[in-house]
């Protein structure tokens, strides 16, 4: 099961200052820090109804980790590599 965080990282670009740009349609969305991903997930559900299938298919097709796509920050990557 994919988390809201991984899905929004896949579909949105963080533009800084709480602004995110949808990679599908280019619309800018605002997301306040510490409020979760509700606004971004709402955008996907409203404007891109098949987003979950698109995400899952992408993960199956490429068979790569999120690290390979650049979705994992440096600190998380270091912790993961330490655990391997």
mmCIF file as gemmi writes it, N, C-alpha and C atoms, coordinates in Angstrom:
data_model
loop_
_atom_site.group_PDB
_atom_site.id
_atom_site.type_symbol
_atom_site.label_atom_id
_atom_site.label_alt_id
_atom_site.label_comp_id
_atom_site.label_asym_id
_atom_site.label_entity_id
_atom_site.label_seq_id
_atom_site.pdbx_PDB_ins_code
_atom_site.Cartn_x
_atom_site.Cartn_y
_atom_site.Cartn_z
_atom_site.occupancy
_atom_site.B_iso_or_equiv
_atom_site.pdbx_formal_charge
_atom_site.auth_seq_id
_atom_site.auth_asym_id
_atom_site.pdbx_PDB_model_num
ATOM 1 N N . UNK Axp A 1 ? 0.839 -1.18 0 1 0 ? 1 A 1
ATOM 2 C CA . UNK Axp A 1 ? 0 0 0 1 0 ? 1 A 1
ATOM 3 C C . UNK Axp A 1 ? 0.884 1.244 0 1 0 ? 1 A 1
ATOM 4 N N . UNK Axp A 2 ? 0.627 2.135 -0.895 1 0 ? 2 A 1
ATOM 5 C CA . UNK Axp A 2 ? 1.404 3.356 -1.009 1 0 ? 2 A 1
ATOM 6 C C . UNK Axp A 2 ? 0.877 4.417 -0.054 1 0 ? 2 A 1
ATOM 7 N N . UNK Axp A 3 ? 1.792 5.191 0.475 1 0 ? 3 A 1
ATOM 8 C CA . UNK Axp A 3 ? 1.396 6.259 1.386 1 0 ? 3 A 1
ATOM 9 C C . UNK Axp A 3 ? 1.106 7.535 0.607 1 0 ? 3 A 1
ATOM 10 N N . UNK Axp A 4 ? 0.395 8.439 1.237 1 0 ? 4 A 1
ATOM 11 C CA . UNK Axp A 4 ? 0.107 9.732 0.614 1 0 ? 4 A 1
ATOM 12 C C . UNK Axp A 4 ? 1.4 10.454 0.273 1 0 ? 4 A 1
ATOM 13 N N . UNK Axp A 5 ? 2.387 10.312 1.132 1 0 ? 5 A 1
ATOM 14 C CA . UNK Axp A 5 ? 3.666 10.985 0.901 1 0 ? 5 A 1
ATOM 15 C C . UNK Axp A 5 ? 4.331 10.492 -0.387 1 0 ? 5 A 1
ATOM 16 N N . UNK Axp A 6 ? 4.404 9.182 -0.574 1 0 ? 6 A 1
ATOM 17 C CA . UNK Axp A 6 ? 5.062 8.665 -1.774 1 0 ? 6 A 1
ATOM 18 C C . UNK Axp A 6 ? 4.277 9.016 -3.032 1 0 ? 6 A 1
ATOM 19 N N . UNK Axp A 7 ? 2.964 8.986 -2.937 1 0 ? 7 A 1
ATOM 20 C CA . UNK Axp A 7 ? 2.136 9.327 -4.099 1 0 ? 7 A 1
ATOM 21 C C . UNK Axp A 7 ? 2.296 10.797 -4.463 1 0 ? 7 A 1
ATOM 22 N N . UNK Axp A 8 ? 2.249 11.677 -3.468 1 0 ? 8 A 1
ATOM 23 C CA . UNK Axp A 8 ? 2.379 13.105 -3.777 1 0 ? 8 A 1
ATOM 24 C C . UNK Axp A 8 ? 3.792 13.441 -4.245 1 0 ? 8 A 1
ATOM 25 N N . UNK Axp A 9 ? 4.804 12.752 -3.724 1 0 ? 9 A 1
ATOM 26 C CA . UNK Axp A 9 ? 6.167 12.973 -4.217 1 0 ? 9 A 1
ATOM 27 C C . UNK Axp A 9 ? 6.303 12.553 -5.674 1 0 ? 9 A 1
ATOM 28 N N . UNK Axp A 10 ? 5.544 11.57 -6.07 1 0 ? 10 A 1
ATOM 29 C CA . UNK Axp A 10 ? 5.566 11.097 -7.451 1 0 ? 10 A 1
ATOM 30 C C . UNK Axp A 10 ? 4.895 12.097 -8.393 1 0 ? 10 A 1
ATOM 31 N N . UNK Axp A 11 ? 3.766 12.663 -7.97 1 0 ? 11 A 1
ATOM 32 C CA . UNK Axp A 11 ? 2.966 13.516 -8.844 1 0 ? 11 A 1
ATOM 33 C C . UNK Axp A 11 ? 3.236 15.012 -8.72 1 0 ? 11 A 1
ATOM 34 N N . UNK Axp A 12 ? 3.937 15.439 -7.682 1 0 ? 12 A 1
ATOM 35 C CA . UNK Axp A 12 ? 4.152 16.866 -7.467 1 0 ? 12 A 1
ATOM 36 C C . UNK Axp A 12 ? 5.63 17.197 -7.334 1 0 ? 12 A 1
ATOM 37 N N . UNK Axp A 13 ? 5.964 18.425 -7.752 1 0 ? 13 A 1
ATOM 38 C CA . UNK Axp A 13 ? 7.291 18.978 -7.559 1 0 ? 13 A 1
ATOM 39 C C . UNK Axp A 13 ? 7.198 20.008 -6.45 1 0 ? 13 A 1
ATOM 40 N N . UNK Axp A 14 ? 8.07 19.919 -5.47 1 0 ? 14 A 1
ATOM 41 C CA . UNK Axp A 14 ? 8.1 20.886 -4.372 1 0 ? 14 A 1
ATOM 42 C C . UNK Axp A 14 ? 8.801 22.14 -4.871 1 0 ? 14 A 1
ATOM 43 N N . UNK Axp A 15 ? 8.064 23.234 -4.944 1 0 ? 15 A 1
ATOM 44 C CA . UNK Axp A 15 ? 8.602 24.503 -5.434 1 0 ? 15 A 1
ATOM 45 C C . UNK Axp A 15 ? 9.096 25.388 -4.292 1 0 ? 15 A 1
ATOM 46 N N . UNK Axp A 16 ? 8.973 24.917 -3.062 1 0 ? 16 A 1
ATOM 47 C CA . UNK Axp A 16 ? 9.394 25.689 -1.899 1 0 ? 16 A 1
ATOM 48 C C . UNK Axp A 16 ? 8.276 26.567 -1.369 1 0 ? 16 A 1
ATOM 49 N N . UNK Axp A 17 ? 8.437 27.029 -0.154 1 0 ? 17 A 1
ATOM 50 C CA . UNK Axp A 17 ? 7.457 27.907 0.502 1 0 ? 17 A 1
ATOM 51 C C . UNK Axp A 17 ? 6.047 27.329 0.51 1 0 ? 17 A 1
ATOM 52 N N . UNK Axp A 18 ? 5.931 26.027 0.613 1 0 ? 18 A 1
ATOM 53 C CA . UNK Axp A 18 ? 4.611 25.401 0.673 1 0 ? 18 A 1
ATOM 54 C C . UNK Axp A 18 ? 3.895 25.305 -0.662 1 0 ? 18 A 1
ATOM 55 N N . UNK Axp A 19 ? 4.576 25.603 -1.749 1 0 ? 19 A 1
ATOM 56 C CA . UNK Axp A 19 ? 3.99 25.531 -3.09 1 0 ? 19 A 1
ATOM 57 C C . UNK Axp A 19 ? 4.433 24.24 -3.772 1 0 ? 19 A 1
ATOM 58 N N . UNK Axp A 20 ? 3.487 23.58 -4.41 1 0 ? 20 A 1
ATOM 59 C CA . UNK Axp A 20 ? 3.766 22.351 -5.142 1 0 ? 20 A 1
ATOM 60 C C . UNK Axp A 20 ? 3.163 22.459 -6.53 1 0 ? 20 A 1
ATOM 61 N N . UNK Axp A 21 ? 3.847 21.913 -7.514 1 0 ? 21 A 1
ATOM 62 C CA . UNK Axp A 21 ? 3.369 21.938 -8.893 1 0 ? 21 A 1
ATOM 63 C C . UNK Axp A 21 ? 3.033 20.517 -9.331 1 0 ? 21 A 1
ATOM 64 N N . UNK Axp A 22 ? 1.831 20.333 -9.859 1 0 ? 22 A 1
ATOM 65 C CA . UNK Axp A 22 ? 1.394 19.024 -10.327 1 0 ? 22 A 1
ATOM 66 C C . UNK Axp A 22 ? 2.136 18.681 -11.619 1 0 ? 22 A 1
ATOM 67 N N . UNK Axp A 23 ? 2.75 17.531 -11.664 1 0 ? 23 A 1
ATOM 68 C CA . UNK Axp A 23 ? 3.485 17.101 -12.854 1 0 ? 23 A 1
ATOM 69 C C . UNK Axp A 23 ? 2.552 16.695 -13.986 1 0 ? 23 A 1
ATOM 70 N N . UNK Axp A 24 ? 1.286 16.413 -13.679 1 0 ? 24 A 1
ATOM 71 C CA . UNK Axp A 24 ? 0.328 15.996 -14.696 1 0 ? 24 A 1
ATOM 72 C C . UNK Axp A 24 ? -0.267 17.182 -15.444 1 0 ? 24 A 1
ATOM 73 N N . UNK Axp A 25 ? -0.656 18.222 -14.704 1 0 ? 25 A 1
ATOM 74 C CA . UNK Axp A 25 ? -1.358 19.342 -15.345 1 0 ? 25 A 1
ATOM 75 C C . UNK Axp A 25 ? -0.665 20.686 -15.149 1 0 ? 25 A 1
ATOM 76 N N . UNK Axp A 26 ? 0.359 20.737 -14.313 1 0 ? 26 A 1
ATOM 77 C CA . UNK Axp A 26 ? 1.103 21.968 -14.107 1 0 ? 26 A 1
ATOM 78 C C . UNK Axp A 26 ? 0.485 22.948 -13.12 1 0 ? 26 A 1
ATOM 79 N N . UNK Axp A 27 ? -0.655 22.621 -12.561 1 0 ? 27 A 1
ATOM 80 C CA . UNK Axp A 27 ? -1.299 23.537 -11.612 1 0 ? 27 A 1
ATOM 81 C C . UNK Axp A 27 ? -0.503 23.619 -10.315 1 0 ? 27 A 1
ATOM 82 N N . UNK Axp A 28 ? -0.479 24.817 -9.76 1 0 ? 28 A 1
ATOM 83 C CA . UNK Axp A 28 ? 0.192 25.039 -8.48 1 0 ? 28 A 1
ATOM 84 C C . UNK Axp A 28 ? -0.798 24.809 -7.351 1 0 ? 28 A 1
ATOM 85 N N . UNK Axp A 29 ? -0.332 24.149 -6.312 1 0 ? 29 A 1
ATOM 86 C CA . UNK Axp A 29 ? -1.157 23.894 -5.129 1 0 ? 29 A 1
ATOM 87 C C . UNK Axp A 29 ? -0.356 24.317 -3.906 1 0 ? 29 A 1
ATOM 88 N N . UNK Axp A 30 ? -1.062 24.784 -2.899 1 0 ? 30 A 1
ATOM 89 C CA . UNK Axp A 30 ? -0.426 25.188 -1.652 1 0 ? 30 A 1
ATOM 90 C C . UNK Axp A 30 ? -0.679 24.117 -0.598 1 0 ? 30 A 1
ATOM 91 N N . UNK Axp A 31 ? 0.346 23.803 0.163 1 0 ? 31 A 1
ATOM 92 C CA . UNK Axp A 31 ? 0.23 22.819 1.235 1 0 ? 31 A 1
ATOM 93 C C . UNK Axp A 31 ? 1.004 23.35 2.431 1 0 ? 31 A 1
ATOM 94 N N . UNK Axp A 32 ? 0.305 23.65 3.502 1 0 ? 32 A 1
ATOM 95 C CA . UNK Axp A 32 ? 0.951 24.176 4.706 1 0 ? 32 A 1
ATOM 96 C C . UNK Axp A 32 ? 1.765 23.086 5.388 1 0 ? 32 A 1
ATOM 97 N N . UNK Axp A 33 ? 2.943 23.44 5.893 1 0 ? 33 A 1
ATOM 98 C CA . UNK Axp A 33 ? 3.773 22.458 6.599 1 0 ? 33 A 1
ATOM 99 C C . UNK Axp A 33 ? 3.043 21.872 7.805 1 0 ? 33 A 1
ATOM 100 N N . UNK Axp A 34 ? 3.211 20.589 8.007 1 0 ? 34 A 1
ATOM 101 C CA . UNK Axp A 34 ? 2.629 19.921 9.165 1 0 ? 34 A 1
ATOM 102 C C . UNK Axp A 34 ? 1.153 19.585 9.041 1 0 ? 34 A 1
ATOM 103 N N . UNK Axp A 35 ? 0.569 19.768 7.85 1 0 ? 35 A 1
ATOM 104 C CA . UNK Axp A 35 ? -0.86 19.486 7.684 1 0 ? 35 A 1
ATOM 105 C C . UNK Axp A 35 ? -1.112 18.211 6.898 1 0 ? 35 A 1
ATOM 106 N N . UNK Axp A 36 ? -0.07 17.468 6.605 1 0 ? 36 A 1
ATOM 107 C CA . UNK Axp A 36 ? -0.249 16.248 5.83 1 0 ? 36 A 1
ATOM 108 C C . UNK Axp A 36 ? -0.322 16.559 4.343 1 0 ? 36 A 1
ATOM 109 N N . UNK Axp A 37 ? -0.961 15.681 3.616 1 0 ? 37 A 1
ATOM 110 C CA . UNK Axp A 37 ? -0.99 15.788 2.161 1 0 ? 37 A 1
ATOM 111 C C . UNK Axp A 37 ? -2.412 15.888 1.621 1 0 ? 37 A 1
ATOM 112 N N . UNK Axp A 38 ? -3.341 16.298 2.476 1 0 ? 38 A 1
ATOM 113 C CA . UNK Axp A 38 ? -4.754 16.323 2.121 1 0 ? 38 A 1
ATOM 114 C C . UNK Axp A 38 ? -5.042 17.165 0.893 1 0 ? 38 A 1
ATOM 115 N N . UNK Axp A 39 ? -4.513 18.371 0.832 1 0 ? 39 A 1
ATOM 116 C CA . UNK Axp A 39 ? -4.783 19.265 -0.286 1 0 ? 39 A 1
ATOM 117 C C . UNK Axp A 39 ? -4.248 18.689 -1.598 1 0 ? 39 A 1
ATOM 118 N N . UNK Axp A 40 ? -3.067 18.122 -1.549 1 0 ? 40 A 1
ATOM 119 C CA . UNK Axp A 40 ? -2.467 17.554 -2.759 1 0 ? 40 A 1
ATOM 120 C C . UNK Axp A 40 ? -3.218 16.296 -3.205 1 0 ? 40 A 1
ATOM 121 N N . UNK Axp A 41 ? -3.573 15.451 -2.249 1 0 ? 41 A 1
ATOM 122 C CA . UNK Axp A 41 ? -4.335 14.243 -2.58 1 0 ? 41 A 1
ATOM 123 C C . UNK Axp A 41 ? -5.72 14.607 -3.117 1 0 ? 41 A 1
ATOM 124 N N . UNK Axp A 42 ? -6.314 15.653 -2.579 1 0 ? 42 A 1
ATOM 125 C CA . UNK Axp A 42 ? -7.616 16.12 -3.051 1 0 ? 42 A 1
ATOM 126 C C . UNK Axp A 42 ? -7.522 16.57 -4.504 1 0 ? 42 A 1
ATOM 127 N N . UNK Axp A 43 ? -6.453 17.27 -4.839 1 0 ? 43 A 1
ATOM 128 C CA . UNK Axp A 43 ? -6.243 17.698 -6.225 1 0 ? 43 A 1
ATOM 129 C C . UNK Axp A 43 ? -6.167 16.483 -7.152 1 0 ? 43 A 1
ATOM 130 N N . UNK Axp A 44 ? -5.419 15.473 -6.745 1 0 ? 44 A 1
ATOM 131 C CA . UNK Axp A 44 ? -5.295 14.272 -7.571 1 0 ? 44 A 1
ATOM 132 C C . UNK Axp A 44 ? -6.639 13.574 -7.744 1 0 ? 44 A 1
ATOM 133 N N . UNK Axp A 45 ? -7.378 13.434 -6.655 1 0 ? 45 A 1
ATOM 134 C CA . UNK Axp A 45 ? -8.676 12.744 -6.713 1 0 ? 45 A 1
ATOM 135 C C . UNK Axp A 45 ? -9.669 13.492 -7.592 1 0 ? 45 A 1
ATOM 136 N N . UNK Axp A 46 ? -9.655 14.808 -7.536 1 0 ? 46 A 1
ATOM 137 C CA . UNK Axp A 46 ? -10.601 15.624 -8.297 1 0 ? 46 A 1
ATOM 138 C C . UNK Axp A 46 ? -10.22 15.744 -9.766 1 0 ? 46 A 1
ATOM 139 N N . UNK Axp A 47 ? -8.942 15.975 -10.035 1 0 ? 47 A 1
ATOM 140 C CA . UNK Axp A 47 ? -8.503 16.28 -11.399 1 0 ? 47 A 1
ATOM 141 C C . UNK Axp A 47 ? -7.872 15.117 -12.155 1 0 ? 47 A 1
ATOM 142 N N . UNK Axp A 48 ? -7.45 14.113 -11.443 1 0 ? 48 A 1
ATOM 143 C CA . UNK Axp A 48 ? -6.776 12.971 -12.075 1 0 ? 48 A 1
ATOM 144 C C . UNK Axp A 48 ? -7.308 11.681 -11.453 1 0 ? 48 A 1
ATOM 145 N N . UNK Axp A 49 ? -8.55 11.299 -11.763 1 0 ? 49 A 1
ATOM 146 C CA . UNK Axp A 49 ? -9.221 10.176 -11.096 1 0 ? 49 A 1
ATOM 147 C C . UNK Axp A 49 ? -8.458 8.849 -11.118 1 0 ? 49 A 1
ATOM 148 N N . UNK Axp A 50 ? -7.666 8.581 -12.114 1 0 ? 50 A 1
ATOM 149 C CA . UNK Axp A 50 ? -6.939 7.314 -12.19 1 0 ? 50 A 1
ATOM 150 C C . UNK Axp A 50 ? -5.527 7.396 -11.644 1 0 ? 50 A 1
ATOM 151 N N . UNK Axp A 51 ? -5.277 8.373 -10.765 1 0 ? 51 A 1
ATOM 152 C CA . UNK Axp A 51 ? -3.907 8.587 -10.301 1 0 ? 51 A 1
ATOM 153 C C . UNK Axp A 51 ? -3.321 7.386 -9.567 1 0 ? 51 A 1
ATOM 154 N N . UNK Axp A 52 ? -4.124 6.666 -8.789 1 0 ? 52 A 1
ATOM 155 C CA . UNK Axp A 52 ? -3.59 5.503 -8.054 1 0 ? 52 A 1
ATOM 156 C C . UNK Axp A 52 ? -3.142 4.405 -9.021 1 0 ? 52 A 1
ATOM 157 N N . UNK Axp A 53 ? -3.954 4.153 -10.035 1 0 ? 53 A 1
ATOM 158 C CA . UNK Axp A 53 ? -3.592 3.146 -11.034 1 0 ? 53 A 1
ATOM 159 C C . UNK Axp A 53 ? -2.337 3.575 -11.792 1 0 ? 53 A 1
ATOM 160 N N . UNK Axp A 54 ? -2.251 4.859 -12.123 1 0 ? 54 A 1
ATOM 161 C CA . UNK Axp A 54 ? -1.074 5.383 -12.815 1 0 ? 54 A 1
ATOM 162 C C . UNK Axp A 54 ? 0.176 5.169 -11.971 1 0 ? 54 A 1
ATOM 163 N N . UNK Axp A 55 ? 0.065 5.482 -10.689 1 0 ? 55 A 1
ATOM 164 C CA . UNK Axp A 55 ? 1.202 5.325 -9.781 1 0 ? 55 A 1
ATOM 165 C C . UNK Axp A 55 ? 1.603 3.854 -9.66 1 0 ? 55 A 1
ATOM 166 N N . UNK Axp A 56 ? 0.631 2.997 -9.402 1 0 ? 56 A 1
ATOM 167 C CA . UNK Axp A 56 ? 0.923 1.57 -9.228 1 0 ? 56 A 1
ATOM 168 C C . UNK Axp A 56 ? 1.523 0.966 -10.496 1 0 ? 56 A 1
ATOM 169 N N . UNK Axp A 57 ? 0.984 1.333 -11.647 1 0 ? 57 A 1
ATOM 170 C CA . UNK Axp A 57 ? 1.509 0.829 -12.919 1 0 ? 57 A 1
ATOM 171 C C . UNK Axp A 57 ? 2.947 1.291 -13.125 1 0 ? 57 A 1
ATOM 172 N N . UNK Axp A 58 ? 3.213 2.526 -12.786 1 0 ? 58 A 1
ATOM 173 C CA . UNK Axp A 58 ? 4.57 3.049 -12.907 1 0 ? 58 A 1
ATOM 174 C C . UNK Axp A 58 ? 5.538 2.257 -12.04 1 0 ? 58 A 1
ATOM 175 N N . UNK Axp A 59 ? 5.119 1.941 -10.831 1 0 ? 59 A 1
ATOM 176 C CA . UNK Axp A 59 ? 5.975 1.178 -9.927 1 0 ? 59 A 1
ATOM 177 C C . UNK Axp A 59 ? 6.202 -0.239 -10.44 1 0 ? 59 A 1
ATOM 178 N N . UNK Axp A 60 ? 5.183 -0.852 -11.01 1 0 ? 60 A 1
ATOM 179 C CA . UNK Axp A 60 ? 5.324 -2.209 -11.566 1 0 ? 60 A 1
ATOM 180 C C . UNK Axp A 60 ? 6.188 -2.192 -12.824 1 0 ? 60 A 1
ATOM 181 N N . UNK Axp A 61 ? 5.961 -1.22 -13.683 1 0 ? 61 A 1
ATOM 182 C CA . UNK Axp A 61 ? 6.667 -1.158 -14.959 1 0 ? 61 A 1
ATOM 183 C C . UNK Axp A 61 ? 8.163 -0.964 -14.787 1 0 ? 61 A 1
ATOM 184 N N . UNK Axp A 62 ? 8.518 -0.054 -13.923 1 0 ? 62 A 1
ATOM 185 C CA . UNK Axp A 62 ? 9.925 0.274 -13.78 1 0 ? 62 A 1
ATOM 186 C C . UNK Axp A 62 ? 10.627 -0.633 -12.789 1 0 ? 62 A 1
ATOM 187 N N . UNK Axp A 63 ? 9.89 -1.12 -11.805 1 0 ? 63 A 1
ATOM 188 C CA . UNK Axp A 63 ? 10.48 -2.022 -10.828 1 0 ? 63 A 1
ATOM 189 C C . UNK Axp A 63 ? 11.667 -1.43 -10.102 1 0 ? 63 A 1
ATOM 190 N N . UNK Axp A 64 ? 11.685 -0.12 -9.987 1 0 ? 64 A 1
ATOM 191 C CA . UNK Axp A 64 ? 12.792 0.546 -9.328 1 0 ? 64 A 1
ATOM 192 C C . UNK Axp A 64 ? 12.331 1.121 -8.002 1 0 ? 64 A 1
ATOM 193 N N . UNK Axp A 65 ? 13.278 1.364 -7.158 1 0 ? 65 A 1
ATOM 194 C CA . UNK Axp A 65 ? 12.966 1.981 -5.873 1 0 ? 65 A 1
ATOM 195 C C . UNK Axp A 65 ? 12.716 3.467 -6.07 1 0 ? 65 A 1
ATOM 196 N N . UNK Axp A 66 ? 12.12 4.073 -5.079 1 0 ? 66 A 1
ATOM 197 C CA . UNK Axp A 66 ? 11.907 5.517 -5.132 1 0 ? 66 A 1
ATOM 198 C C . UNK Axp A 66 ? 13.234 6.255 -5.141 1 0 ? 66 A 1
ATOM 199 N N . UNK Axp A 67 ? 14.252 5.654 -4.56 1 0 ? 67 A 1
ATOM 200 C CA . UNK Axp A 67 ? 15.582 6.259 -4.562 1 0 ? 67 A 1
ATOM 201 C C . UNK Axp A 67 ? 16.063 6.488 -5.994 1 0 ? 67 A 1
ATOM 202 N N . UNK Axp A 68 ? 15.801 5.544 -6.878 1 0 ? 68 A 1
ATOM 203 C CA . UNK Axp A 68 ? 16.227 5.66 -8.265 1 0 ? 68 A 1
ATOM 204 C C . UNK Axp A 68 ? 15.54 6.824 -8.97 1 0 ? 68 A 1
ATOM 205 N N . UNK Axp A 69 ? 14.369 7.203 -8.494 1 0 ? 69 A 1
ATOM 206 C CA . UNK Axp A 69 ? 13.64 8.328 -9.083 1 0 ? 69 A 1
ATOM 207 C C . UNK Axp A 69 ? 13.981 9.649 -8.405 1 0 ? 69 A 1
ATOM 208 N N . UNK Axp A 70 ? 14.813 9.622 -7.393 1 0 ? 70 A 1
ATOM 209 C CA . UNK Axp A 70 ? 15.178 10.841 -6.686 1 0 ? 70 A 1
ATOM 210 C C . UNK Axp A 70 ? 14.164 11.292 -5.658 1 0 ? 70 A 1
ATOM 211 N N . UNK Axp A 71 ? 13.31 10.39 -5.175 1 0 ? 71 A 1
ATOM 212 C CA . UNK Axp A 71 ? 12.271 10.764 -4.225 1 0 ? 71 A 1
ATOM 213 C C . UNK Axp A 71 ? 12.698 10.604 -2.772 1 0 ? 71 A 1
ATOM 214 N N . UNK Axp A 72 ? 13.894 10.106 -2.544 1 0 ? 72 A 1
ATOM 215 C CA . UNK Axp A 72 ? 14.336 9.881 -1.179 1 0 ? 72 A 1
ATOM 216 C C . UNK Axp A 72 ? 15.42 10.899 -0.855 1 0 ? 72 A 1
ATOM 217 N N . UNK Axp A 73 ? 15.266 11.598 0.259 1 0 ? 73 A 1
ATOM 218 C CA . UNK Axp A 73 ? 16.273 12.585 0.624 1 0 ? 73 A 1
ATOM 219 C C . UNK Axp A 73 ? 17.554 11.889 1.091 1 0 ? 73 A 1
ATOM 220 N N . UNK Axp A 74 ? 18.629 12.651 1.144 1 0 ? 74 A 1
ATOM 221 C CA . UNK Axp A 74 ? 19.947 12.105 1.454 1 0 ? 74 A 1
ATOM 222 C C . UNK Axp A 74 ? 19.973 11.418 2.816 1 0 ? 74 A 1
ATOM 223 N N . UNK Axp A 75 ? 19.38 12.006 3.813 1 0 ? 75 A 1
ATOM 224 C CA . UNK Axp A 75 ? 19.386 11.439 5.179 1 0 ? 75 A 1
ATOM 225 C C . UNK Axp A 75 ? 18.695 10.076 5.21 1 0 ? 75 A 1
ATOM 226 N N . UNK Axp A 76 ? 17.533 9.984 4.588 1 0 ? 76 A 1
ATOM 227 C CA . UNK Axp A 76 ? 16.804 8.718 4.546 1 0 ? 76 A 1
ATOM 228 C C . UNK Axp A 76 ? 17.614 7.656 3.813 1 0 ? 76 A 1
ATOM 229 N N . UNK Axp A 77 ? 18.253 8.042 2.727 1 0 ? 77 A 1
ATOM 230 C CA . UNK Axp A 77 ? 19.056 7.108 1.954 1 0 ? 77 A 1
ATOM 231 C C . UNK Axp A 77 ? 20.223 6.578 2.796 1 0 ? 77 A 1
ATOM 232 N N . UNK Axp A 78 ? 20.856 7.461 3.573 1 0 ? 78 A 1
ATOM 233 C CA . UNK Axp A 78 ? 21.967 7.033 4.427 1 0 ? 78 A 1
ATOM 234 C C . UNK Axp A 78 ? 21.494 6.047 5.491 1 0 ? 78 A 1
ATOM 235 N N . UNK Axp A 79 ? 20.349 6.317 6.099 1 0 ? 79 A 1
ATOM 236 C CA . UNK Axp A 79 ? 19.806 5.415 7.121 1 0 ? 79 A 1
ATOM 237 C C . UNK Axp A 79 ? 19.482 4.06 6.507 1 0 ? 79 A 1
ATOM 238 N N . UNK Axp A 80 ? 18.858 4.072 5.328 1 0 ? 80 A 1
ATOM 239 C CA . UNK Axp A 80 ? 18.498 2.823 4.665 1 0 ? 80 A 1
ATOM 240 C C . UNK Axp A 80 ? 19.741 2.005 4.332 1 0 ? 80 A 1
ATOM 241 N N . UNK Axp A 81 ? 20.769 2.655 3.797 1 0 ? 81 A 1
ATOM 242 C CA . UNK Axp A 81 ? 21.99 1.941 3.426 1 0 ? 81 A 1
ATOM 243 C C . UNK Axp A 81 ? 22.679 1.37 4.655 1 0 ? 81 A 1
ATOM 244 N N . UNK Axp A 82 ? 22.593 2.066 5.783 1 0 ? 82 A 1
ATOM 245 C CA . UNK Axp A 82 ? 23.171 1.566 7.023 1 0 ? 82 A 1
ATOM 246 C C . UNK Axp A 82 ? 22.47 0.288 7.463 1 0 ? 82 A 1
ATOM 247 N N . UNK Axp A 83 ? 21.168 0.216 7.228 1 0 ? 83 A 1
ATOM 248 C CA . UNK Axp A 83 ? 20.385 -0.943 7.651 1 0 ? 83 A 1
ATOM 249 C C . UNK Axp A 83 ? 20.583 -2.146 6.734 1 0 ? 83 A 1
ATOM 250 N N . UNK Axp A 84 ? 21.018 -1.938 5.505 1 0 ? 84 A 1
ATOM 251 C CA . UNK Axp A 84 ? 21.179 -3.053 4.56 1 0 ? 84 A 1
ATOM 252 C C . UNK Axp A 84 ? 22.24 -4.039 4.983 1 0 ? 84 A 1
